[in-house]
Amino acid sequence: DGGFKDSNLHILLVPGNPGLPGFYRPFITQLAELSGAKVTCVGLLGHSSSQREARTPWGRRFSLPEQVDHIADVIRCEPSDQSLV
């Protein structure tokens, strides 16, 4: 195997376009297996099917500050016992 593994590591992936976490599932799975880290992928606002199901107006555009605040909220909610990268 020869890979670096650290169970105290938490990798936070913020995708570009597409901003759908499901698109990155194979990559996330392999990254977690090879690194031993917890891997979280946070979708961009307005890019998830759950937001569409909640009747968020399709086509609503979120500003860059709104996207940054969304990611910052996720980071603030993460446990502090792991190194977040």
PDB file of N, CA, C and O in Angstrom:
ATOM      1  N   ASP A   1       0.848  -1.185   0.000  1.00  0.00           N
ATOM      2  CA  ASP A   1       0.000   0.000   0.000  1.00  0.00           C
ATOM      3  C   ASP A   1       0.888   1.240   0.000  1.00  0.00           C
ATOM      4  O   ASP A   1       0.794   2.031  -0.938  1.00  0.00           O
ATOM      5  N   GLY A   2       1.740   1.454   0.994  1.00  0.00           N
ATOM      6  CA  GLY A   2       2.705   2.542   0.994  1.00  0.00           C
ATOM      7  C   GLY A   2       2.123   3.933   1.067  1.00  0.00           C
ATOM      8  O   GLY A   2       2.861   4.911   0.948  1.00  0.00           O
ATOM      9  N   GLY A   3       0.809   4.055   1.260  1.00  0.00           N
ATOM     10  CA  GLY A   3       0.179   5.367   1.323  1.00  0.00           C
ATOM     11  C   GLY A   3       0.248   5.954   2.719  1.00  0.00           C
ATOM     12  O   GLY A   3       0.467   5.242   3.699  1.00  0.00           O
ATOM     13  N   PHE A   4       0.064   7.231   2.794  1.00  0.00           N
ATOM     14  CA  PHE A   4       0.003   7.949   4.067  1.00  0.00           C
ATOM     15  C   PHE A   4      -1.411   7.813   4.608  1.00  0.00           C
ATOM     16  O   PHE A   4      -2.376   8.129   3.911  1.00  0.00           O
ATOM     17  N   LYS A   5      -1.541   7.345   5.846  1.00  0.00           N
ATOM     18  CA  LYS A   5      -2.874   7.201   6.442  1.00  0.00           C
ATOM     19  C   LYS A   5      -2.908   7.917   7.779  1.00  0.00           C
ATOM     20  O   LYS A   5      -2.012   7.750   8.606  1.00  0.00           O
ATOM     21  N   ASP A   6      -3.944   8.714   7.987  1.00  0.00           N
ATOM     22  CA  ASP A   6      -4.080   9.475   9.217  1.00  0.00           C
ATOM     23  C   ASP A   6      -5.557   9.593   9.561  1.00  0.00           C
ATOM     24  O   ASP A   6      -6.288  10.359   8.933  1.00  0.00           O
ATOM     25  N   SER A   7      -5.992   8.833  10.560  1.00  0.00           N
ATOM     26  CA  SER A   7      -7.408   8.863  10.946  1.00  0.00           C
ATOM     27  C   SER A   7      -7.782  10.138  11.689  1.00  0.00           C
ATOM     28  O   SER A   7      -8.964  10.384  11.929  1.00  0.00           O
ATOM     29  N   ASN A   8      -6.791  10.959  12.060  1.00  0.00           N
ATOM     30  CA  ASN A   8      -7.075  12.237  12.716  1.00  0.00           C
ATOM     31  C   ASN A   8      -7.202  13.375  11.717  1.00  0.00           C
ATOM     32  O   ASN A   8      -7.375  14.534  12.096  1.00  0.00           O
ATOM     33  N   LEU A   9      -7.116  13.038  10.457  1.00  0.00           N
ATOM     34  CA  LEU A   9      -7.189  14.029   9.390  1.00  0.00           C
ATOM     35  C   LEU A   9      -8.600  14.066   8.820  1.00  0.00           C
ATOM     36  O   LEU A   9      -9.236  13.026   8.643  1.00  0.00           O
ATOM     37  N   HIS A  10      -9.081  15.261   8.537  1.00  0.00           N
ATOM     38  CA  HIS A  10     -10.392  15.441   7.915  1.00  0.00           C
ATOM     39  C   HIS A  10     -10.189  16.320   6.692  1.00  0.00           C
ATOM     40  O   HIS A  10      -9.779  17.475   6.801  1.00  0.00           O
ATOM     41  N   ILE A  11     -10.478  15.761   5.536  1.00  0.00           N
ATOM     42  CA  ILE A  11     -10.325  16.485   4.275  1.00  0.00           C
ATOM     43  C   ILE A  11     -11.685  17.031   3.866  1.00  0.00           C
ATOM     44  O   ILE A  11     -12.657  16.285   3.745  1.00  0.00           O
ATOM     45  N   LEU A  12     -11.742  18.331   3.657  1.00  0.00           N
ATOM     46  CA  LEU A  12     -12.970  18.990   3.219  1.00  0.00           C
ATOM     47  C   LEU A  12     -12.804  19.369   1.756  1.00  0.00           C
ATOM     48  O   LEU A  12     -11.953  20.186   1.407  1.00  0.00           O
ATOM     49  N   LEU A  13     -13.620  18.770   0.911  1.00  0.00           N
ATOM     50  CA  LEU A  13     -13.566  19.043  -0.519  1.00  0.00           C
ATOM     51  C   LEU A  13     -14.687  20.001  -0.881  1.00  0.00           C
ATOM     52  O   LEU A  13     -15.859  19.733  -0.618  1.00  0.00           O
ATOM     53  N   VAL A  14     -14.316  21.111  -1.482  1.00  0.00           N
ATOM     54  CA  VAL A  14     -15.292  22.073  -1.978  1.00  0.00           C
ATOM     55  C   VAL A  14     -15.177  22.042  -3.504  1.00  0.00           C
ATOM     56  O   VAL A  14     -14.215  22.559  -4.074  1.00  0.00           O
ATOM     57  N   PRO A  15     -16.167  21.431  -4.155  1.00  0.00           N
ATOM     58  CA  PRO A  15     -16.059  21.247  -5.600  1.00  0.00           C
ATOM     59  C   PRO A  15     -16.238  22.542  -6.370  1.00  0.00           C
ATOM     60  O   PRO A  15     -16.767  23.532  -5.865  1.00  0.00           O
ATOM     61  N   GLY A  16     -15.787  22.498  -7.582  1.00  0.00           N
ATOM     62  CA  GLY A  16     -15.999  23.629  -8.488  1.00  0.00           C
ATOM     63  C   GLY A  16     -17.289  23.401  -9.238  1.00  0.00           C
ATOM     64  O   GLY A  16     -18.358  23.287  -8.638  1.00  0.00           O
ATOM     65  N   ASN A  17     -17.187  23.337 -10.544  1.00  0.00           N
ATOM     66  CA  ASN A  17     -18.370  23.106 -11.359  1.00  0.00           C
ATOM     67  C   ASN A  17     -18.205  21.760 -12.042  1.00  0.00           C
ATOM     68  O   ASN A  17     -17.282  21.618 -12.844  1.00  0.00           O
ATOM     69  N   PRO A  18     -19.026  20.780 -11.780  1.00  0.00           N
ATOM     70  CA  PRO A  18     -20.309  20.885 -11.088  1.00  0.00           C
ATOM     71  C   PRO A  18     -20.132  20.879  -9.574  1.00  0.00           C
ATOM     72  O   PRO A  18     -19.206  20.263  -9.046  1.00  0.00           O
ATOM     73  N   GLY A  19     -21.015  21.560  -8.899  1.00  0.00           N
ATOM     74  CA  GLY A  19     -20.973  21.650  -7.452  1.00  0.00           C
ATOM     75  C   GLY A  19     -21.780  20.574  -6.763  1.00  0.00           C
ATOM     76  O   GLY A  19     -22.276  20.781  -5.655  1.00  0.00           O
ATOM     77  N   LEU A  20     -21.917  19.435  -7.400  1.00  0.00           N
ATOM     78  CA  LEU A  20     -22.706  18.327  -6.865  1.00  0.00           C
ATOM     79  C   LEU A  20     -21.784  17.296  -6.229  1.00  0.00           C
ATOM     80  O   LEU A  20     -20.964  16.699  -6.927  1.00  0.00           O
ATOM     81  N   PRO A  21     -21.895  17.071  -4.918  1.00  0.00           N
ATOM     82  CA  PRO A  21     -21.024  16.097  -4.254  1.00  0.00           C
ATOM     83  C   PRO A  21     -21.085  14.704  -4.878  1.00  0.00           C
ATOM     84  O   PRO A  21     -20.059  14.028  -4.955  1.00  0.00           O
ATOM     85  N   GLY A  22     -22.255  14.258  -5.323  1.00  0.00           N
ATOM     86  CA  GLY A  22     -22.393  12.934  -5.902  1.00  0.00           C
ATOM     87  C   GLY A  22     -21.508  12.705  -7.118  1.00  0.00           C
ATOM     88  O   GLY A  22     -21.097  11.575  -7.383  1.00  0.00           O
ATOM     89  N   PHE A  23     -21.214  13.756  -7.851  1.00  0.00           N
ATOM     90  CA  PHE A  23     -20.357  13.663  -9.031  1.00  0.00           C
ATOM     91  C   PHE A  23     -18.956  13.198  -8.652  1.00  0.00           C
ATOM     92  O   PHE A  23     -18.276  12.550  -9.447  1.00  0.00           O
ATOM     93  N   TYR A  24     -18.524  13.535  -7.424  1.00  0.00           N
ATOM     94  CA  TYR A  24     -17.168  13.256  -6.963  1.00  0.00           C
ATOM     95  C   TYR A  24     -17.076  11.990  -6.110  1.00  0.00           C
ATOM     96  O   TYR A  24     -16.012  11.695  -5.565  1.00  0.00           O
ATOM     97  N   ARG A  25     -18.176  11.235  -5.985  1.00  0.00           N
ATOM     98  CA  ARG A  25     -18.214  10.064  -5.107  1.00  0.00           C
ATOM     99  C   ARG A  25     -17.064   9.079  -5.338  1.00  0.00           C
ATOM    100  O   ARG A  25     -16.435   8.672  -4.361  1.00  0.00           O
ATOM    101  N   PRO A  26     -16.755   8.677  -6.570  1.00  0.00           N
ATOM    102  CA  PRO A  26     -15.636   7.734  -6.747  1.00  0.00           C
ATOM    103  C   PRO A  26     -14.308   8.306  -6.239  1.00  0.00           C
ATOM    104  O   PRO A  26     -13.516   7.597  -5.617  1.00  0.00           O
ATOM    105  N   PHE A  27     -14.075   9.586  -6.508  1.00  0.00           N
ATOM    106  CA  PHE A  27     -12.844  10.232  -6.047  1.00  0.00           C
ATOM    107  C   PHE A  27     -12.807  10.302  -4.521  1.00  0.00           C
ATOM    108  O   PHE A  27     -11.784   9.989  -3.912  1.00  0.00           O
ATOM    109  N   ILE A  28     -13.910  10.707  -3.903  1.00  0.00           N
ATOM    110  CA  ILE A  28     -13.992  10.828  -2.451  1.00  0.00           C
ATOM    111  C   ILE A  28     -13.758   9.470  -1.788  1.00  0.00           C
ATOM    112  O   ILE A  28     -13.028   9.373  -0.801  1.00  0.00           O
ATOM    113  N   THR A  29     -14.375   8.433  -2.332  1.00  0.00           N
ATOM    114  CA  THR A  29     -14.229   7.089  -1.781  1.00  0.00           C
ATOM    115  C   THR A  29     -12.778   6.639  -1.831  1.00  0.00           C
ATOM    116  O   THR A  29     -12.249   6.132  -0.842  1.00  0.00           O
ATOM    117  N   GLN A  30     -12.139   6.822  -2.969  1.00  0.00           N
ATOM    118  CA  GLN A  30     -10.745   6.410  -3.101  1.00  0.00           C
ATOM    119  C   GLN A  30      -9.832   7.248  -2.211  1.00  0.00           C
ATOM    120  O   GLN A  30      -8.906   6.711  -1.604  1.00  0.00           O
ATOM    121  N   LEU A  31     -10.076   8.540  -2.124  1.00  0.00           N
ATOM    122  CA  LEU A  31      -9.275   9.408  -1.273  1.00  0.00           C
ATOM    123  C   LEU A  31      -9.371   8.966   0.186  1.00  0.00           C
ATOM    124  O   LEU A  31      -8.359   8.912   0.885  1.00  0.00           O
ATOM    125  N   ALA A  32     -10.571   8.654   0.644  1.00  0.00           N
ATOM    126  CA  ALA A  32     -10.762   8.205   2.022  1.00  0.00           C
ATOM    127  C   ALA A  32     -10.060   6.873   2.265  1.00  0.00           C
ATOM    128  O   ALA A  32      -9.411   6.690   3.295  1.00  0.00           O
ATOM    129  N   GLU A  33     -10.188   5.947   1.322  1.00  0.00           N
ATOM    130  CA  GLU A  33      -9.553   4.638   1.479  1.00  0.00           C
ATOM    131  C   GLU A  33      -8.037   4.743   1.512  1.00  0.00           C
ATOM    132  O   GLU A  33      -7.387   4.094   2.332  1.00  0.00           O
ATOM    133  N   LEU A  34      -7.475   5.545   0.637  1.00  0.00           N
ATOM    134  CA  LEU A  34      -6.021   5.649   0.553  1.00  0.00           C
ATOM    135  C   LEU A  34      -5.412   6.464   1.692  1.00  0.00           C
ATOM    136  O   LEU A  34      -4.294   6.188   2.127  1.00  0.00           O
ATOM    137  N   SER A  35      -6.144   7.463   2.174  1.00  0.00           N
ATOM    138  CA  SER A  35      -5.584   8.349   3.197  1.00  0.00           C
ATOM    139  C   SER A  35      -5.933   7.926   4.621  1.00  0.00           C
ATOM    140  O   SER A  35      -5.233   8.283   5.568  1.00  0.00           O
ATOM    141  N   GLY A  36      -7.018   7.163   4.770  1.00  0.00           N
ATOM    142  CA  GLY A  36      -7.491   6.824   6.110  1.00  0.00           C
ATOM    143  C   GLY A  36      -8.196   7.984   6.780  1.00  0.00           C
ATOM    144  O   GLY A  36      -8.580   7.885   7.946  1.00  0.00           O
ATOM    145  N   ALA A  37      -8.371   9.080   6.064  1.00  0.00           N
ATOM    146  CA  ALA A  37      -8.971  10.298   6.600  1.00  0.00           C
ATOM    147  C   ALA A  37     -10.482  10.281   6.402  1.00  0.00           C
ATOM    148  O   ALA A  37     -11.007   9.555   5.557  1.00  0.00           O
ATOM    149  N   LYS A  38     -11.160  11.089   7.191  1.00  0.00           N
ATOM    150  CA  LYS A  38     -12.574  11.366   6.942  1.00  0.00           C
ATOM    151  C   LYS A  38     -12.595  12.375   5.797  1.00  0.00           C
ATOM    152  O   LYS A  38     -11.859  13.361   5.827  1.00  0.00           O
ATOM    153  N   VAL A  39     -13.423  12.138   4.798  1.00  0.00           N
ATOM    154  CA  VAL A  39     -13.515  13.054   3.666  1.00  0.00           C
ATOM    155  C   VAL A  39     -14.957  13.527   3.545  1.00  0.00           C
ATOM    156  O   VAL A  39     -15.886  12.721   3.484  1.00  0.00           O
ATOM    157  N   THR A  40     -15.129  14.839   3.512  1.00  0.00           N
ATOM    158  CA  THR A  40     -16.441  15.438   3.367  1.00  0.00           C
ATOM    159  C   THR A  40     -16.437  16.315   2.124  1.00  0.00           C
ATOM    160  O   THR A  40     -15.520  17.109   1.916  1.00  0.00           O
ATOM    161  N   CYS A  41     -17.458  16.165   1.309  1.00  0.00           N
ATOM    162  CA  CYS A  41     -17.617  17.020   0.138  1.00  0.00           C
ATOM    163  C   CYS A  41     -18.846  17.887   0.355  1.00  0.00           C
ATOM    164  O   CYS A  41     -19.942  17.369   0.567  1.00  0.00           O
ATOM    165  N   VAL A  42     -18.676  19.182   0.306  1.00  0.00           N
ATOM    166  CA  VAL A  42     -19.756  20.127   0.548  1.00  0.00           C
ATOM    167  C   VAL A  42     -20.198  20.721  -0.782  1.00  0.00           C
ATOM    168  O   VAL A  42     -19.421  21.380  -1.472  1.00  0.00           O
ATOM    169  N   GLY A  43     -21.447  20.479  -1.126  1.00  0.00           N
ATOM    170  CA  GLY A  43     -21.979  21.014  -2.373  1.00  0.00           C
ATOM    171  C   GLY A  43     -22.186  22.519  -2.309  1.00  0.00           C
ATOM    172  O   GLY A  43     -22.348  23.102  -1.236  1.00  0.00           O
ATOM    173  N   LEU A  44     -22.178  23.121  -3.468  1.00  0.00           N
ATOM    174  CA  LEU A  44     -22.427  24.551  -3.551  1.00  0.00           C
ATOM    175  C   LEU A  44     -23.916  24.830  -3.393  1.00  0.00           C
ATOM    176  O   LEU A  44     -24.753  24.011  -3.775  1.00  0.00           O
ATOM    177  N   LEU A  45     -24.237  25.971  -2.838  1.00  0.00           N
ATOM    178  CA  LEU A  45     -25.640  26.351  -2.683  1.00  0.00           C
ATOM    179  C   LEU A  45     -26.321  26.378  -4.047  1.00  0.00           C
ATOM    180  O   LEU A  45     -25.786  26.909  -5.020  1.00  0.00           O
ATOM    181  N   GLY A  46     -27.504  25.798  -4.090  1.00  0.00           N
ATOM    182  CA  GLY A  46     -28.259  25.788  -5.327  1.00  0.00           C
ATOM    183  C   GLY A  46     -27.908  24.662  -6.267  1.00  0.00           C
ATOM    184  O   GLY A  46     -28.471  24.572  -7.358  1.00  0.00           O
ATOM    185  N   HIS A  47     -26.974  23.785  -5.864  1.00  0.00           N
ATOM    186  CA  HIS A  47     -26.530  22.710  -6.742  1.00  0.00           C
ATOM    187  C   HIS A  47     -26.988  21.329  -6.302  1.00  0.00           C
ATOM    188  O   HIS A  47     -26.635  20.339  -6.943  1.00  0.00           O
ATOM    189  N   SER A  48     -27.761  21.230  -5.228  1.00  0.00           N
ATOM    190  CA  SER A  48     -28.142  19.902  -4.753  1.00  0.00           C
ATOM    191  C   SER A  48     -29.601  19.609  -5.061  1.00  0.00           C
ATOM    192  O   SER A  48     -30.427  20.518  -5.149  1.00  0.00           O
ATOM    193  N   SER A  49     -29.905  18.325  -5.224  1.00  0.00           N
ATOM    194  CA  SER A  49     -31.284  17.925  -5.509  1.00  0.00           C
ATOM    195  C   SER A  49     -32.182  18.200  -4.314  1.00  0.00           C
ATOM    196  O   SER A  49     -33.372  18.457  -4.493  1.00  0.00           O
ATOM    197  N   SER A  50     -31.636  18.152  -3.077  1.00  0.00           N
ATOM    198  CA  SER A  50     -32.466  18.411  -1.896  1.00  0.00           C
ATOM    199  C   SER A  50     -32.967  19.853  -1.884  1.00  0.00           C
ATOM    200  O   SER A  50     -34.077  20.116  -1.421  1.00  0.00           O
ATOM    201  N   GLN A  51     -32.172  20.776  -2.382  1.00  0.00           N
ATOM    202  CA  GLN A  51     -32.622  22.168  -2.447  1.00  0.00           C
ATOM    203  C   GLN A  51     -33.727  22.317  -3.475  1.00  0.00           C
ATOM    204  O   GLN A  51     -34.635  23.129  -3.294  1.00  0.00           O
ATOM    205  N   ARG A  52     -33.664  21.552  -4.544  1.00  0.00           N
ATOM    206  CA  ARG A  52     -34.730  21.597  -5.536  1.00  0.00           C
ATOM    207  C   ARG A  52     -36.000  20.983  -4.968  1.00  0.00           C
ATOM    208  O   ARG A  52     -37.101  21.478  -5.211  1.00  0.00           O
ATOM    209  N   GLU A  53     -35.841  19.886  -4.198  1.00  0.00           N
ATOM    210  CA  GLU A  53     -36.993  19.235  -3.585  1.00  0.00           C
ATOM    211  C   GLU A  53     -37.656  20.137  -2.547  1.00  0.00           C
ATOM    212  O   GLU A  53     -38.864  20.054  -2.324  1.00  0.00           O
ATOM    213  N   ALA A  54     -36.863  20.996  -1.918  1.00  0.00           N
ATOM    214  CA  ALA A  54     -37.399  21.914  -0.916  1.00  0.00           C
ATOM    215  C   ALA A  54     -38.024  23.138  -1.577  1.00  0.00           C
ATOM    216  O   ALA A  54     -38.379  24.115  -0.917  1.00  0.00           O
ATOM    217  N   ARG A  55     -38.145  23.057  -2.878  1.00  0.00           N
ATOM    218  CA  ARG A  55     -38.765  24.107  -3.675  1.00  0.00           C
ATOM    219  C   ARG A  55     -37.966  25.417  -3.681  1.00  0.00           C
ATOM    220  O   ARG A  55     -38.530  26.506  -3.793  1.00  0.00           O
ATOM    221  N   THR A  56     -36.643  25.283  -3.557  1.00  0.00           N
ATOM    222  CA  THR A  56     -35.795  26.456  -3.754  1.00  0.00           C
ATOM    223  C   THR A  56     -35.966  26.855  -5.212  1.00  0.00           C
ATOM    224  O   THR A  56     -35.850  26.005  -6.095  1.00  0.00           O
ATOM    225  N   PRO A  57     -36.234  28.099  -5.479  1.00  0.00           N
ATOM    226  CA  PRO A  57     -36.478  28.496  -6.872  1.00  0.00           C
ATOM    227  C   PRO A  57     -35.311  28.109  -7.781  1.00  0.00           C
ATOM    228  O   PRO A  57     -34.173  28.544  -7.597  1.00  0.00           O
ATOM    229  N   TRP A  58     -35.643  27.271  -8.771  1.00  0.00           N
ATOM    230  CA  TRP A  58     -34.615  26.873  -9.722  1.00  0.00           C
ATOM    231  C   TRP A  58     -34.119  28.120 -10.434  1.00  0.00           C
ATOM    232  O   TRP A  58     -34.911  28.974 -10.833  1.00  0.00           O
ATOM    233  N   GLY A  59     -32.839  28.219 -10.588  1.00  0.00           N
ATOM    234  CA  GLY A  59     -32.276  29.380 -11.239  1.00  0.00           C
ATOM    235  C   GLY A  59     -31.838  30.462 -10.255  1.00  0.00           C
ATOM    236  O   GLY A  59     -31.211  31.445 -10.649  1.00  0.00           O
ATOM    237  N   ARG A  60     -32.167  30.284  -8.982  1.00  0.00           N
ATOM    238  CA  ARG A  60     -31.700  31.236  -7.974  1.00  0.00           C
ATOM    239  C   ARG A  60     -30.196  31.226  -7.977  1.00  0.00           C
ATOM    240  O   ARG A  60     -29.579  30.164  -7.891  1.00  0.00           O
ATOM    241  N   ARG A  61     -29.611  32.368  -8.073  1.00  0.00           N
ATOM    242  CA  ARG A  61     -28.164  32.470  -8.071  1.00  0.00           C
ATOM    243  C   ARG A  61     -27.703  32.963  -6.721  1.00  0.00           C
ATOM    244  O   ARG A  61     -28.199  33.961  -6.198  1.00  0.00           O
ATOM    245  N   PHE A  62     -26.744  32.246  -6.168  1.00  0.00           N
ATOM    246  CA  PHE A  62     -26.172  32.634  -4.886  1.00  0.00           C
ATOM    247  C   PHE A  62     -24.892  33.402  -5.153  1.00  0.00           C
ATOM    248  O   PHE A  62     -24.102  33.037  -6.023  1.00  0.00           O
ATOM    249  N   SER A  63     -24.701  34.453  -4.405  1.00  0.00           N
ATOM    250  CA  SER A  63     -23.512  35.288  -4.586  1.00  0.00           C
ATOM    251  C   SER A  63     -22.279  34.576  -4.035  1.00  0.00           C
ATOM    252  O   SER A  63     -22.394  33.612  -3.278  1.00  0.00           O
ATOM    253  N   LEU A  64     -21.114  35.053  -4.419  1.00  0.00           N
ATOM    254  CA  LEU A  64     -19.874  34.499  -3.887  1.00  0.00           C
ATOM    255  C   LEU A  64     -19.838  34.622  -2.362  1.00  0.00           C
ATOM    256  O   LEU A  64     -19.472  33.654  -1.694  1.00  0.00           O
ATOM    257  N   PRO A  65     -20.206  35.779  -1.777  1.00  0.00           N
ATOM    258  CA  PRO A  65     -20.224  35.859  -0.306  1.00  0.00           C
ATOM    259  C   PRO A  65     -21.167  34.826   0.330  1.00  0.00           C
ATOM    260  O   PRO A  65     -20.856  34.287   1.391  1.00  0.00           O
ATOM    261  N   GLU A  66     -22.310  34.547  -0.302  1.00  0.00           N
ATOM    262  CA  GLU A  66     -23.223  33.527   0.227  1.00  0.00           C
ATOM    263  C   GLU A  66     -22.584  32.137   0.168  1.00  0.00           C
ATOM    264  O   GLU A  66     -22.721  31.346   1.101  1.00  0.00           O
ATOM    265  N   GLN A  67     -21.887  31.846  -0.931  1.00  0.00           N
ATOM    266  CA  GLN A  67     -21.208  30.551  -1.045  1.00  0.00           C
ATOM    267  C   GLN A  67     -20.100  30.430   0.011  1.00  0.00           C
ATOM    268  O   GLN A  67     -19.957  29.383   0.644  1.00  0.00           O
ATOM    269  N   VAL A  68     -19.332  31.485   0.195  1.00  0.00           N
ATOM    270  CA  VAL A  68     -18.252  31.477   1.193  1.00  0.00           C
ATOM    271  C   VAL A  68     -18.831  31.306   2.598  1.00  0.00           C
ATOM    272  O   VAL A  68     -18.301  30.534   3.397  1.00  0.00           O
ATOM    273  N   ASP A  69     -19.912  32.021   2.901  1.00  0.00           N
ATOM    274  CA  ASP A  69     -20.556  31.878   4.218  1.00  0.00           C
ATOM    275  C   ASP A  69     -21.044  30.453   4.441  1.00  0.00           C
ATOM    276  O   ASP A  69     -20.930  29.923   5.546  1.00  0.00           O
ATOM    277  N   HIS A  70     -21.585  29.836   3.404  1.00  0.00           N
ATOM    278  CA  HIS A  70     -22.062  28.458   3.485  1.00  0.00           C
ATOM    279  C   HIS A  70     -20.917  27.515   3.871  1.00  0.00           C
ATOM    280  O   HIS A  70     -21.067  26.690   4.773  1.00  0.00           O
ATOM    281  N   ILE A  71     -19.787  27.636   3.195  1.00  0.00           N
ATOM    282  CA  ILE A  71     -18.636  26.778   3.485  1.00  0.00           C
ATOM    283  C   ILE A  71     -18.080  27.083   4.873  1.00  0.00           C
ATOM    284  O   ILE A  71     -17.699  26.169   5.604  1.00  0.00           O
ATOM    285  N   ALA A  72     -18.030  28.363   5.240  1.00  0.00           N
ATOM    286  CA  ALA A  72     -17.550  28.740   6.577  1.00  0.00           C
ATOM    287  C   ALA A  72     -18.449  28.151   7.659  1.00  0.00           C
ATOM    288  O   ALA A  72     -17.950  27.722   8.700  1.00  0.00           O
ATOM    289  N   ASP A  73     -19.757  28.120   7.438  1.00  0.00           N
ATOM    290  CA  ASP A  73     -20.687  27.508   8.401  1.00  0.00           C
ATOM    291  C   ASP A  73     -20.391  26.023   8.571  1.00  0.00           C
ATOM    292  O   ASP A  73     -20.412  25.507   9.688  1.00  0.00           O
ATOM    293  N   VAL A  74     -20.117  25.338   7.466  1.00  0.00           N
ATOM    294  CA  VAL A  74     -19.791  23.915   7.537  1.00  0.00           C
ATOM    295  C   VAL A  74     -18.519  23.713   8.356  1.00  0.00           C
ATOM    296  O   VAL A  74     -18.457  22.820   9.201  1.00  0.00           O
ATOM    297  N   ILE A  75     -17.516  24.531   8.109  1.00  0.00           N
ATOM    298  CA  ILE A  75     -16.243  24.414   8.836  1.00  0.00           C
ATOM    299  C   ILE A  75     -16.453  24.666  10.322  1.00  0.00           C
ATOM    300  O   ILE A  75     -15.900  23.946  11.153  1.00  0.00           O
ATOM    301  N   ARG A  76     -17.242  25.677  10.668  1.00  0.00           N
ATOM    302  CA  ARG A  76     -17.496  25.990  12.074  1.00  0.00           C
ATOM    303  C   ARG A  76     -18.200  24.841  12.800  1.00  0.00           C
ATOM    304  O   ARG A  76     -18.028  24.671  14.007  1.00  0.00           O
ATOM    305  N   CYS A  77     -18.981  24.062  12.076  1.00  0.00           N
ATOM    306  CA  CYS A  77     -19.730  22.953  12.676  1.00  0.00           C
ATOM    307  C   CYS A  77     -18.920  21.674  12.824  1.00  0.00           C
ATOM    308  O   CYS A  77     -19.375  20.724  13.459  1.00  0.00           O
ATOM    309  N   GLU A  78     -17.741  21.640  12.252  1.00  0.00           N
ATOM    310  CA  GLU A  78     -16.917  20.431  12.321  1.00  0.00           C
ATOM    311  C   GLU A  78     -16.283  20.287  13.692  1.00  0.00           C
ATOM    312  O   GLU A  78     -15.905  21.285  14.304  1.00  0.00           O
ATOM    313  N   PRO A  79     -16.158  19.054  14.186  1.00  0.00           N
ATOM    314  CA  PRO A  79     -15.499  18.831  15.481  1.00  0.00           C
ATOM    315  C   PRO A  79     -14.043  19.289  15.414  1.00  0.00           C
ATOM    316  O   PRO A  79     -13.399  19.182  14.371  1.00  0.00           O
ATOM    317  N   SER A  80     -13.544  19.788  16.510  1.00  0.00           N
ATOM    318  CA  SER A  80     -12.188  20.332  16.533  1.00  0.00           C
ATOM    319  C   SER A  80     -11.140  19.291  16.893  1.00  0.00           C
ATOM    320  O   SER A  80      -9.967  19.634  17.040  1.00  0.00           O
ATOM    321  N   ASP A  81     -11.532  18.018  17.041  1.00  0.00           N
ATOM    322  CA  ASP A  81     -10.561  16.993  17.420  1.00  0.00           C
ATOM    323  C   ASP A  81      -9.817  16.399  16.229  1.00  0.00           C
ATOM    324  O   ASP A  81      -9.000  15.494  16.399  1.00  0.00           O
ATOM    325  N   GLN A  82     -10.091  16.897  15.032  1.00  0.00           N
ATOM    326  CA  GLN A  82      -9.391  16.416  13.830  1.00  0.00           C
ATOM    327  C   GLN A  82      -8.776  17.609  13.116  1.00  0.00           C
ATOM    328  O   GLN A  82      -9.262  18.736  13.210  1.00  0.00           O
ATOM    329  N   SER A  83      -7.688  17.329  12.397  1.00  0.00           N
ATOM    330  CA  SER A  83      -7.056  18.369  11.585  1.00  0.00           C
ATOM    331  C   SER A  83      -7.832  18.494  10.290  1.00  0.00           C
ATOM    332  O   SER A  83      -7.932  17.536   9.524  1.00  0.00           O
ATOM    333  N   LEU A  84      -8.374  19.656  10.046  1.00  0.00           N
ATOM    334  CA  LEU A  84      -9.179  19.904   8.847  1.00  0.00           C
ATOM    335  C   LEU A  84      -8.300  20.507   7.771  1.00  0.00           C
ATOM    336  O   LEU A  84      -7.655  21.533   7.986  1.00  0.00           O
ATOM    337  N   VAL A  85      -8.274  19.856   6.591  1.00  0.00           N
ATOM    338  CA  VAL A  85      -7.516  20.378   5.451  1.00  0.00           C
ATOM    339  C   VAL A  85      -8.419  20.470   4.240  1.00  0.00           C
ATOM    340  O   VAL A  85      -7.976  20.887   3.170  1.00  0.00           O
TER     341      VAL A  85
END
